[in-house]
Amino acid sequence: MGEADQRVKQHIHTALGERSTRVGVLIVQGIANSIDLIEEQPTAVIEAVSEHADKLLREEPKSPRREIREAFKNYCQHILAKLGDRPRAGLSHSGRSSRCAPAPPRRWPDCAP
């Protein structure tokens, strides 16, 4: 095993030993998974999610999560606008995704120094 491989192995071992690192990875991956899930949904689902975020924004205008909800709503609106510009790939006539497998995981940036 080369020196670079040893450094990567040590880096991973140290990172996985720290709870805050594991939690941080789960948060980032959760956001990425949410985005992937939105992109795979029928229009009605995306509209419902956007409307729900809008409802929360109106009901809780001073929430510390306001900016995140706004970003989520805006992303849904962005996807809906893209879908309006062209037919949705991967959807059957019923509007359900014809794709059976989840999207592949996103690649993490290189952790080597």
N, C-alpha and C positions, 0 to 999 in steps of 0.2 A: 504494500500500500504506500502510495506516494505521500509526500509532505502535504500537498494540497488536500488530499483525501483525509488525512489525519486532522487537519484544521477544521474541515467541514464536519467530520464526525464529532470532534470536541465541541464545536459551536452548537450543533444539534443537541448533543447530550446536555450541555449547560442550559440551553434555551428550554428544553422540555422539562428540566428540573425546576423551572421557575413557574409558579402558578400564573403570575401576571402575563407571562409570554403566552401560555396556553390559552388563557382567556382572551387575550388580544387577537390571537389567530382565529378563535371561534367567532369573535365579533366581526372581523374583516370577512371571513368566509360566509357568515350569515348574510351580510350585506350583498356580497357577490351572488349568493344563491337566490336571494330575493329578486335581484335584478334579472337573473336568468329565468326565474319562474314567471315573472311578469311578461317577459318577451315571448313566452311559450303559450300564453293564455288566449282564449277567444276574446274578441272585442268586448263582449258583455262583461266579462270578468274584469278586464282592465278598466272599463268605465265604472264599474261598481267600486273598485278599489280607489279610484280617483275621487269618486263622489264621497266615499267614506272619509278619506283624508281631508277633503274640503269641509265636511261636516264637523270633524274634530277641530279643524282650524277655526271655524265659527264658534263652536261651543267652548273652546279653551284657548282664547286668543293670546293669553299670556303664558302659555305652557312653555317650559324650557325645551320642549321637543318641537316647537313651532317650525324652526328652520328645517329640521329633518322631514317633518310632514310636508312642508311646502316643496322641498326637493323631490320627495316621493311622488307627490301629486303632479309636479311639473314633468317628472320622468314619464309617468303614465300618459300625460297629455302629449308628450313628445312621441311616444310609441304609437298612440292613436293617430297622430298626424302622419307618421310614416306609413301606417297601415292604410290610411285614406289615400295616399299617393300611389299605391300599387297593391296588387293582390297579395294576400298573406301566404307565404310559403309554408308548407307543412300542415295546412289546415284542410280538412275534408269539407264537403259540402255542408255538413251539420255545424261547422264552426268549431269543432273539437280538433285538438291536435292529433295528427296521425302518427306522431312520433311517440315511440314507446319508451325509449331509453332517456334518462336525464342527460342534460348537457354535460360534456366532459368538464372536469374541474379546471379552474383557471390556474395558470402557471404562476408560481411565486417567483419574485425576482431573485436573482442570484444572491445568496447570503455570504459568499466569500468576500473577504475584505479586499 
